[in-house]
Amino acid sequence: MTPLDNPAQDRAGARPLPPEFSPEAPSPVLGFLEFVRKAIPADISLCVLLDGDGRAVDCASGLGLGLSGSGGRRDIVRRALEEGQPIFIGRPGIGPDGAGSLNAADPAPVSVLCLPLLIEGLPAGALYLERQNGSAPFSGRDLELLTALAPSVPHLMKACGFPPPGIRAVPPPALRFSGNGDPAGDRILSLIEKVKDTDAPVFIWGESGTGKELVARTIHETGLRRKGKFVAVNCGAIPDALLESEFFGHARGAFTGALRDKTGLMEDAQGGTFFLDEIGDLSLHLQSKLLRVLQEKEIRRIGENHSRRIDVRIISATNKNIEREIERGCFREDLYYRLRIIPIEIPPLRERGRDILPLLNHFVDKFSSEMNRPRPFFSPGALELLMAYPWPGNVRELQNEVQHSLVLAGRDHLIREEHLSARINPRGDSFSDSSRRFRVAKADFEKRFLSEALRRCGYHRSRTAAEAGLTRQGLFKLMKKHGIEIPARKPG
C-alpha cells in the first residue's frame, strides 16, 4: 500500500500504537517535536508516523491540528514519503501545485517544510512544519537545520517499539526504478515479471550504463533461480586466451600453468543464472562453443574427455547492434537467435525521467550504508539540477555523481548545489549563505536536546545514549563538546 493511500480518518483500522505514542502521553518523540518547534518556530508542527500497514497515524501535532482537516497537507506528506526527499516551499502563497494555498479552508499564504523519516530506507513517517499568513517564510537555513535534527527521530521511534512488526520489505533495486508510470519502465517491469520464472534465454540491449546488469539481477533475484548463484562475466574484459578456461574450467595439466583442476564460471552458476555482459565482444571460436552449450546443456573442461551436465539460465547483454555485427561476419546468426528468445530493450536514462529520483534515492541509500554515515537528503536546488540533467552516461554516470556528492558533502545531512560536479552545476550555484548561523543553531539544539534527554533518563548515560541513537563514546564526546555535566547527587 502506498503511504497515506487511505483517505479515511487515519486511526480507523490501524494497529494500536504503544501507549507512549498517545498524543496525551509524554514520549521521546513528543519531546523531540517540542525541541524542533523551539529551534524552527512554526504555526503548525506535525509528526506523522506510519503503522505496519503503511497507514498514517497523527501521533503529535501542534495547536491540536492534524492531517485530517487538510487534503493539501496530506498531499505534501504523501509526496515527501513517496519521493524520499524533503518538500521545501519557501515563498509565501505557493501551494504544492505551484499556486494558491494548501486548502481552501486553510489560512494563506503559507510556507512549508516537510521531511520524510526513513528507517532502513523505508518510509516510517514525516515531520511537517507550516507557517501561515503574517509569518516569515522558511529559509534554506531552516531546511538545513531540520535535516540535521531529523536522524534522531528513527532512533527514538525504535526505542519506543515503533513501527510495529509487519513493515514492508525493501523492493529489489531494479524494481525501485521501474514502473513509475513511465511507459518504458512499465514495459520492462512487465517483461521481468513474465520471464523471471522461466528458463528461456534473455537478451538485453541498451546503451552503455543504462542498467542492463540491474535488470539481469532483478530477473534472477525475483525468480525461481534466486537460491542459486548469479555469476556475471564481462566478455570484453578478459583476454580471449583466458576466456575459455574462465567459462568452462580446466583439468590439471591441460596447459602450462594449470597446476590444479579449476571449476569454470558457468559450472559455478549451477542452479542459478550465468550473465554474459558485452556478448558482442565474444570471439567466433567461443561463440561456437557457447552455441553447443545452449543446445546440449553440457560443458567440457579444457583437458577433459567427458562432458558435465549443467543447469543454468543464460542472460546476455550488449550495447552493440548485433544484427550489424552479423552482416560484418563478427557474430554468428544462429547463436544470436538462440540467445534472443526474450529480448528486452533498455531505453537511455534521458528517456526515463521518472526513474531518476528513485535511482538517486537507491544509490544514496546504498553508498551511505557502505560509508557508514547517516542517509542525507538533496536540497531542492540540487535535486532540480539533477532532474534537469540529460545523463549521457546513463545510470552509471548517475551512480558516480551520487558517490562524488556524498564524498564532498562529508557528514552533512544535506547534499547542496555546491557538492555537485561542474557538469551538473556549471554555474556553481550555492544553496546556503548562512552556514555559520546554521552551525550555531545546530550546536544550541544539540546541547538542549541532550540535556533534556539526560534529565528524562535520570542522568543514566547508557540509557540516554540508547534513546538518542548514540554510542556511549558518542554521547561522552557531545557532552564534552557542549560542556554538559552530570549534576552531583545530593547526600542522603
MARNURO-405397 format. One line per 8 residues: number of its first residue (from 1); their letters; for each residue x, y, z of C-alpha. Coordinates in Angstrom, 2 decimals. Each point is the difference from the previous one (the first is absolute). Layout:
<sites>
NUM = A = X,Y,Z ~ ...
</sites>
This chain:
<sites>
1 = MTPLDNPA = 0.00,0.00,0.00 ~ 1.28,3.44,-0.86 ~ 0.52,2.14,3.12 ~ -3.07,2.11,0.80 ~ -2.14,-1.78,-2.60 ~ -2.85,-0.32,2.48 ~ -1.90,3.33,-0.19 ~ -2.23,-0.92,2.93
9 = QDRAGARP = 0.80,1.03,3.54 ~ 3.52,-1.27,0.55 ~ -0.58,-1.86,3.25 ~ -2.86,-2.08,-1.43 ~ 1.10,-3.61,-0.44 ~ 3.61,0.73,0.92 ~ 1.84,-2.17,2.47 ~ -0.01,1.35,3.55
17 = LPPEFSPE = 3.01,2.11,0.86 ~ 2.12,-0.52,3.10 ~ -1.21,2.16,2.91 ~ 3.04,2.27,-0.34 ~ -1.40,1.25,-3.32 ~ -3.34,1.21,1.24 ~ -0.12,3.79,-0.62 ~ -0.77,0.55,3.68
25 = APSPVLGF = 2.93,-2.04,1.33 ~ 3.55,1.36,0.28 ~ 2.41,-1.87,-2.31 ~ 3.47,0.52,-1.45 ~ -1.54,0.84,-3.39 ~ -2.34,2.58,1.50 ~ 2.93,1.47,1.90 ~ 2.02,0.14,-3.19
33 = LEFVRKAI = -2.82,1.77,-1.82 ~ -0.08,2.64,2.74 ~ 3.71,0.62,-0.59 ~ -0.59,0.29,-3.75 ~ -2.71,2.62,0.63 ~ 2.45,2.03,2.08 ~ 2.83,-0.33,-2.52 ~ -2.22,0.66,-3.06
41 = PADISLCV = -3.08,1.97,1.07 ~ -3.12,-0.91,-1.99 ~ -3.72,0.68,0.22 ~ -0.72,-3.71,-0.51 ~ 2.37,-2.87,0.84 ~ -0.94,-3.63,-0.69 ~ 1.74,-3.31,0.48 ~ -1.70,-2.70,-2.08
49 = LLDGDGRA = 0.91,-3.67,0.43 ~ -0.91,-2.99,-2.16 ~ -1.29,-3.20,1.57 ~ 1.00,-3.49,-1.19 ~ -2.57,0.16,-2.83 ~ 1.31,3.30,-1.35 ~ -2.93,2.04,1.40 ~ 0.59,3.41,1.52
57 = VDCASGLG = -0.39,0.62,3.70 ~ 0.06,3.63,1.17 ~ 1.87,-0.62,3.24 ~ 0.97,3.57,0.86 ~ -1.18,3.34,-1.31 ~ 0.37,3.62,1.00 ~ -3.08,2.10,0.82 ~ -2.16,-3.15,-0.07
65 = LGLSGSGG = -0.02,-0.09,-3.83 ~ 0.64,-3.09,-2.08 ~ -0.13,-1.27,-3.56 ~ -3.68,-0.88,-0.02 ~ -1.12,3.59,-0.57 ~ 2.16,0.72,-3.02 ~ 0.32,-1.93,-3.23 ~ 2.87,2.32,-0.93
73 = RRDIVRRA = 2.06,-0.94,3.05 ~ -0.72,-3.66,-0.65 ~ 1.16,0.37,-3.63 ~ 3.27,1.61,1.08 ~ 0.72,-2.73,2.59 ~ -0.87,-2.69,-2.56 ~ 2.31,1.56,-2.57 ~ 2.89,0.23,2.49
81 = LEEGQPIF = -0.46,-3.66,0.94 ~ -0.27,-1.21,-3.59 ~ 2.97,2.05,-1.25 ~ 2.18,-0.58,3.06 ~ 1.12,3.66,-0.13 ~ -0.97,3.16,1.94 ~ -2.71,2.33,-1.28 ~ 1.03,3.66,0.38
89 = IGRPGIGP = -2.47,2.76,-0.84 ~ 1.95,3.06,1.01 ~ -2.07,2.75,-1.62 ~ -3.34,1.10,1.40 ~ -3.10,-0.64,-2.06 ~ 1.32,-3.10,-1.78 ~ -1.83,-3.28,0.54 ~ 1.07,-3.53,-0.96
97 = DGAGSLNA = -1.28,0.46,-3.54 ~ 1.86,3.28,-0.47 ~ -2.84,2.45,0.70 ~ -2.44,0.83,2.73 ~ -0.26,-1.28,3.56 ~ 0.06,-3.58,1.28 ~ -3.76,-0.18,0.41 ~ -2.86,2.38,-0.57
105 = ADPAPVSV = -0.76,-0.08,3.73 ~ 3.62,0.61,1.08 ~ 1.41,3.43,0.82 ~ 2.24,1.22,-2.80 ~ 2.64,0.71,-1.09 ~ 2.19,-2.82,1.41 ~ 3.59,-1.20,0.04 ~ 0.65,-3.71,0.56
113 = LCLPLLIE = 2.80,-2.34,1.04 ~ -0.73,-3.74,-0.16 ~ 2.71,-2.58,0.64 ~ -0.50,-3.77,-0.44 ~ 1.15,-2.25,2.85 ~ 1.67,-3.17,-1.26 ~ 0.90,-3.21,1.82 ~ 2.38,-2.21,-2.01
121 = GLPAGALY = -1.08,1.74,-3.20 ~ -3.73,-0.47,0.64 ~ -2.45,2.86,0.64 ~ -0.87,0.01,3.71 ~ -1.55,3.46,0.37 ~ 0.52,3.70,-0.61 ~ 0.62,3.29,1.77 ~ -2.26,2.76,-1.33
129 = LERQNGSA = 0.47,3.71,0.85 ~ -2.22,2.80,-1.31 ~ 0.05,3.79,0.32 ~ -3.12,1.92,-0.83 ~ -0.91,3.57,-0.87 ~ 2.03,2.55,1.93 ~ 2.99,-2.26,0.63 ~ 3.29,0.16,-1.87
137 = PFSGRDLE = 0.45,-2.86,-2.50 ~ 2.38,-2.83,0.83 ~ 3.57,0.46,-1.17 ~ 2.71,-2.30,-1.28 ~ 1.53,0.13,3.48 ~ -3.24,-1.42,1.44 ~ 0.13,-2.91,-2.43 ~ 3.67,-0.67,0.82
145 = LLTALAPS = -0.78,0.01,3.69 ~ -3.00,-2.32,-0.36 ~ 1.97,-2.54,-2.06 ~ 2.77,0.09,2.61 ~ -2.44,-0.64,2.86 ~ -2.30,-2.56,-1.62 ~ 2.33,-3.07,0.13 ~ -0.65,-0.16,3.75
153 = VPHLMKAC = -3.70,-0.79,-0.54 ~ 0.35,-3.55,-1.39 ~ 2.20,-0.90,2.99 ~ -2.64,1.37,2.35 ~ -2.72,-1.87,-1.88 ~ 1.89,-3.29,0.26 ~ 0.60,0.57,3.72 ~ -3.78,0.22,0.45
161 = GFPPPGIR = -0.73,-3.13,-2.05 ~ -1.15,1.82,-3.13 ~ -0.72,-0.84,-2.77 ~ -1.88,-3.18,0.95 ~ 0.97,-3.40,-1.48 ~ -1.08,-0.66,-3.57 ~ 1.58,2.94,-1.79 ~ 0.46,-0.62,-3.71
169 = AVPPPALR = 3.17,-1.49,-1.46 ~ 2.38,2.08,-2.14 ~ -0.70,-0.60,-3.74 ~ 2.88,-1.29,-2.16 ~ 2.21,2.85,-1.31 ~ -1.07,-0.15,-3.66 ~ -3.69,-0.06,0.91 ~ 0.48,3.21,1.92
177 = FSGNGDPA = 0.68,1.91,-3.21 ~ -2.57,-1.66,-2.26 ~ -3.75,0.24,-0.14 ~ -0.24,3.66,1.03 ~ -2.71,0.78,-2.52 ~ 2.58,0.25,-2.79 ~ -1.02,-2.18,-3.01 ~ 3.56,-1.26,-0.59
185 = GDRILSLI = 0.50,-0.87,3.66 ~ -3.39,-1.70,0.20 ~ 0.79,-2.07,-3.09 ~ 3.33,-1.18,1.46 ~ -1.64,-0.82,3.33 ~ -2.72,-1.98,-1.78 ~ 2.59,-2.01,-1.96 ~ 2.01,-0.73,3.15
193 = EKVKDTDA = -3.14,-1.30,1.69 ~ -0.80,-2.27,-2.96 ~ 3.47,-1.53,-0.47 ~ 1.35,-0.23,3.56 ~ -1.31,-3.54,0.61 ~ 0.93,-1.44,-3.41 ~ 3.30,-1.43,-1.26 ~ -0.20,1.69,-3.41
201 = PVFIWGES = 3.16,1.98,-0.91 ~ -0.40,3.77,0.35 ~ 1.80,2.48,-2.26 ~ 0.35,3.56,1.38 ~ 0.98,2.87,-2.26 ~ 0.66,3.64,0.87 ~ 2.57,2.79,0.04 ~ 2.98,-0.32,2.31
209 = GTGKELVA = -0.92,0.72,3.60 ~ -3.78,-0.38,-0.35 ~ -0.26,-2.62,2.76 ~ 0.02,-3.24,-1.99 ~ 1.60,-1.96,2.84 ~ -2.54,1.42,2.48 ~ -2.79,-1.43,-2.16 ~ 1.80,-3.36,-0.26
217 = RTIHETGL = 0.48,-0.13,3.77 ~ -3.65,0.85,0.57 ~ -1.10,-2.86,-2.27 ~ 2.23,-2.32,2.03 ~ -0.84,1.32,3.48 ~ -3.77,-0.03,-0.51 ~ -0.23,-3.30,-1.89 ~ 0.12,-3.70,0.82
225 = RRKGKFVA = 3.79,-0.10,-0.38 ~ 0.67,2.56,2.74 ~ 1.35,-2.72,2.35 ~ 2.80,-0.68,-2.48 ~ 2.93,2.27,-0.83 ~ -0.08,2.98,-2.33 ~ 3.34,-0.19,-1.83 ~ 0.89,2.92,-2.28
233 = VNCGAIPD = 2.87,0.18,-2.48 ~ 1.00,2.89,-2.26 ~ 0.93,-1.57,-3.32 ~ 2.04,3.03,-1.02 ~ 2.03,0.27,3.21 ~ 1.74,-3.43,-0.10 ~ 2.62,-0.88,-2.66 ~ -1.35,-2.49,-2.51
241 = ALLESEFF = 2.77,-2.50,0.86 ~ -1.24,-0.19,3.58 ~ -3.74,0.31,-0.61 ~ -0.60,-3.66,-0.93 ~ 1.65,-1.17,3.23 ~ -2.03,2.57,1.96 ~ -3.23,-1.16,-1.63 ~ 0.43,-3.76,0.12
249 = GHARGAFT = 2.88,-0.70,2.39 ~ 2.99,-2.29,-0.61 ~ 1.62,-3.20,1.20 ~ 3.35,-0.14,1.70 ~ 2.83,-0.05,-2.56 ~ -2.25,1.11,-2.87 ~ 2.49,2.78,-0.83 ~ 3.05,1.68,1.48
257 = GALRDKTG = -0.95,1.48,3.35 ~ -3.06,-2.24,0.55 ~ 1.24,-1.33,3.34 ~ -3.40,-1.22,1.24 ~ -3.53,-0.68,-1.18 ~ -2.03,3.19,-0.39 ~ -3.79,0.36,-0.03 ~ -1.24,2.37,-2.71
265 = LMEDAQGG = -2.33,2.93,0.63 ~ -2.83,-1.65,-1.89 ~ 0.24,-3.11,2.18 ~ 0.22,2.23,3.07 ~ -3.41,1.45,-0.93 ~ -1.62,-3.45,0.23 ~ -3.67,0.42,0.95 ~ 0.25,3.77,-0.47
273 = TFFLDEIG = 0.62,2.60,-2.70 ~ 3.01,0.55,-2.27 ~ 0.14,3.61,-1.23 ~ 2.09,0.73,-3.11 ~ 0.57,3.75,-0.15 ~ 1.26,1.55,-3.25 ~ -0.76,-3.23,-1.90 ~ 0.79,1.88,-3.23
281 = DLSLHLQS = 3.72,-0.14,0.90 ~ 0.08,-3.81,0.14 ~ 2.31,-1.62,-2.56 ~ -1.44,-2.21,-2.76 ~ 1.85,-3.02,1.49 ~ -1.72,0.40,3.36 ~ -3.31,0.84,-1.67 ~ -0.04,-3.49,-1.56
289 = KLLRVLQE = 0.77,-1.63,3.38 ~ -2.73,2.05,1.71 ~ -2.48,-1.04,-2.69 ~ 0.78,-3.66,0.75 ~ -0.56,0.61,3.73 ~ -3.41,1.51,-0.74 ~ -0.94,-2.95,-2.21 ~ 1.38,-2.89,2.10
297 = KEIRRIGE = -0.20,1.46,3.55 ~ 3.50,-1.41,0.54 ~ 3.50,1.41,0.44 ~ 3.43,-1.57,-0.32 ~ 2.95,1.30,2.00 ~ 3.20,0.63,-1.95 ~ 2.11,-3.16,0.14 ~ -2.86,-2.38,0.87
305 = NHSRRIDV = -1.58,-2.61,-2.28 ~ -3.44,-0.14,1.63 ~ -2.86,2.51,0.23 ~ -1.79,1.34,3.07 ~ -3.71,0.80,0.13 ~ -0.82,3.55,1.02 ~ -3.22,1.66,1.08 ~ 0.38,3.76,-0.46
313 = RIISATNK = -2.11,2.78,-1.38 ~ 1.81,2.14,-2.60 ~ -0.52,3.78,-0.07 ~ 2.10,2.02,-2.44 ~ 0.37,3.73,-0.58 ~ 1.68,2.35,-2.44 ~ 0.12,3.62,-1.11 ~ 0.86,-0.99,-3.58
321 = NIEREIER = -2.34,-0.40,-2.97 ~ 0.36,-3.79,-0.30 ~ -1.87,-0.17,-3.32 ~ 2.62,2.32,-1.47 ~ 2.74,-2.17,1.55 ~ -1.58,-3.04,-1.74 ~ 0.15,1.81,-3.37 ~ 3.69,0.72,0.62
329 = GCFREDLY = 0.63,-3.67,0.81 ~ 0.96,0.73,3.60 ~ -2.88,-1.80,1.70 ~ -1.69,-3.32,-0.71 ~ -3.59,0.36,-1.12 ~ -1.03,-3.39,1.44 ~ 1.39,0.95,3.45 ~ -1.77,3.38,-0.14
337 = YRLRIIPI = -3.38,-1.62,-0.49 ~ 0.75,-2.54,2.76 ~ 0.78,2.81,2.44 ~ -2.78,2.34,-1.13 ~ -3.00,-2.06,1.11 ~ -1.18,2.79,2.33 ~ 1.34,3.41,-1.11 ~ -0.09,2.96,2.42
345 = EIPPLRER = 1.01,3.45,-1.20 ~ 1.09,2.46,2.72 ~ -0.62,3.63,-1.06 ~ 2.64,2.61,0.94 ~ -0.57,1.87,3.24 ~ -0.80,3.23,-1.87 ~ -3.20,-1.74,-1.17 ~ -0.86,-1.26,3.50
353 = GRDILPLL = -0.33,3.23,1.96 ~ -2.20,-1.58,2.67 ~ 2.73,-2.51,0.84 ~ 2.55,2.66,1.03 ~ -1.33,0.75,3.49 ~ -0.44,-3.67,1.07 ~ 3.49,-0.71,-1.33 ~ 1.46,2.93,1.94
361 = NHFVDKFS = -1.66,-1.26,3.19 ~ 1.18,-3.56,-0.65 ~ 3.64,1.00,-0.42 ~ -0.09,2.44,2.93 ~ -1.31,-2.84,2.20 ~ 2.60,-2.42,-1.35 ~ 3.08,2.21,0.28 ~ -1.02,1.57,3.33
369 = SEMNRPRP = -0.21,-3.50,1.45 ~ 3.37,-0.96,-1.49 ~ 1.56,3.19,1.39 ~ -1.62,-0.61,3.41 ~ -1.50,3.49,0.11 ~ -3.53,1.37,0.51 ~ -2.10,0.09,-3.15 ~ -0.05,3.60,-1.31
377 = FFSPGALE = -2.61,1.79,-2.12 ~ 0.38,2.21,-3.06 ~ -0.72,3.71,0.25 ~ -2.84,1.12,-2.30 ~ 2.43,1.83,-2.26 ~ 2.36,-2.98,-0.26 ~ -2.92,-2.30,-0.77 ~ -1.25,2.38,-2.70
385 = LLMAYPWP = 3.43,0.01,-1.67 ~ 0.25,-3.79,0.16 ~ -3.48,-0.49,-1.45 ~ 0.68,2.45,-2.88 ~ 3.34,-1.55,-1.03 ~ -0.18,-2.25,-3.15 ~ 2.31,-2.75,1.40 ~ 1.91,-0.97,-3.16
393 = GNVRELQN = 1.85,-2.62,2.07 ~ -3.31,-1.48,1.16 ~ -0.34,-1.86,3.32 ~ 3.76,-0.44,0.37 ~ 0.55,3.77,-0.17 ~ -2.80,0.60,2.52 ~ 1.52,-2.55,2.36 ~ 3.41,1.68,-0.24
401 = EVQHSLVL = -1.57,3.42,0.61 ~ -1.66,-1.22,3.21 ~ 3.33,-1.37,1.26 ~ 1.75,3.26,-0.91 ~ -2.57,2.18,1.79 ~ -0.02,-2.21,3.11 ~ 3.77,0.29,0.33 ~ -0.08,3.80,-0.41
409 = AGRDHLIR = -2.94,0.35,2.41 ~ 1.97,-1.78,2.74 ~ -2.19,-0.55,3.04 ~ -2.52,2.66,-1.04 ~ -3.64,-1.08,0.05 ~ -0.78,2.03,-3.13 ~ 1.61,-0.39,-3.43 ~ 0.04,3.54,-1.37
417 = EEHLSARI = 0.60,1.48,-3.43 ~ 3.68,0.66,0.74 ~ 0.56,-3.73,0.64 ~ -0.95,-0.90,-3.59 ~ 2.54,-0.32,-2.81 ~ 0.60,2.81,-2.49 ~ -1.87,-1.95,-2.70 ~ -3.19,0.03,2.08
425 = NPRGDSFS = 0.48,3.48,1.48 ~ 1.97,1.97,-2.63 ~ -0.92,3.40,1.49 ~ 1.27,-0.98,3.44 ~ -3.35,0.68,1.72 ~ 0.12,-0.06,3.81 ~ -2.82,-0.83,2.39 ~ 0.95,1.46,3.38
433 = DSSRRFRV = 1.27,3.45,0.81 ~ -0.42,-0.50,3.72 ~ 2.15,-3.03,0.87 ~ 1.49,1.65,3.07 ~ -3.45,0.83,1.46 ~ -1.07,-3.54,-0.85 ~ 2.92,-1.51,1.97 ~ -0.75,2.21,2.99
441 = AKADFEKR = -3.71,-0.94,-0.06 ~ 0.81,-3.70,-0.36 ~ 2.46,0.08,2.91 ~ -2.55,1.81,2.17 ~ -2.62,-2.61,-0.84 ~ 2.37,-2.90,0.70 ~ 0.82,1.38,3.42 ~ -3.63,0.55,0.97
449 = FLSEALRR = -1.13,-3.34,-1.42 ~ 2.69,-2.02,1.80 ~ -0.55,1.87,3.27 ~ -3.72,-0.79,-0.15 ~ 0.64,-3.65,-0.96 ~ 2.39,-0.42,2.94 ~ -2.53,1.52,2.36 ~ -2.79,-2.21,-1.34
457 = CGYHRSRT = 2.17,-3.13,0.43 ~ 1.00,0.91,3.54 ~ 3.53,0.88,-1.20 ~ 0.59,-3.67,-0.81 ~ 2.53,0.31,-2.82 ~ -0.42,-3.42,-1.63 ~ -3.78,0.41,-0.10 ~ 0.34,3.54,-1.37
465 = AAEAGLTR = 2.42,-1.14,-2.72 ~ -2.40,-2.79,-1.07 ~ -2.99,2.36,-0.13 ~ 1.89,2.60,-2.03 ~ 1.42,-2.60,-2.40 ~ 3.59,0.59,1.12 ~ 2.81,-2.18,1.28 ~ 1.19,0.70,3.54
473 = QGLFKLMK = 3.21,1.44,-1.47 ~ -2.05,2.19,-2.36 ~ -2.06,1.30,2.91 ~ 3.14,0.75,2.05 ~ 1.53,1.91,-2.93 ~ -3.09,2.17,-0.42 ~ -0.27,0.60,3.76 ~ 3.64,1.13,0.02
481 = KHGIEIPA = -0.51,2.12,-3.13 ~ -2.95,1.88,1.51 ~ 1.27,0.08,3.58 ~ -2.88,-2.11,1.35 ~ 0.68,-1.40,3.45 ~ -1.91,-2.51,2.12 ~ -1.30,1.76,3.13 ~ 1.41,-1.30,3.26
489 = RKPG = -2.36,-2.21,1.98 ~ -1.28,1.48,3.22 ~ 1.22,-1.87,3.09 ~ -2.49,-2.16,1.85
</sites>
